[in-house]
Amino acid sequence: MTTREESAMPETFIHPVTGEMLTTKEEFLAALVEEEERLSPIYHTVWSLRDAMTERFEAAEMPGPRQRTVTQEKVSRCPRCGGVLNET
């Protein structure tokens, strides 16, 4: 009988971009580094666009207190003093 880990993890994994079969930890780490290097310029472009957008346009306003989710309610208050940051 096999353990849960053995049955849940296939012996090989086919890299979705290159089609290469990955079996060892080193192969997985090398593939991760390669993909991070490939995607790095894209992420830097997205980050610079977001920075430029926040400099030029106003931030989105919070919904009224009754329509806020729990998370929105948490972020609408100052983390230091608990005071209201943006009351609409």
Order of alpha helices (4+ residues) and beta strands (2+ residues): alpha-beta-beta-alpha-alpha
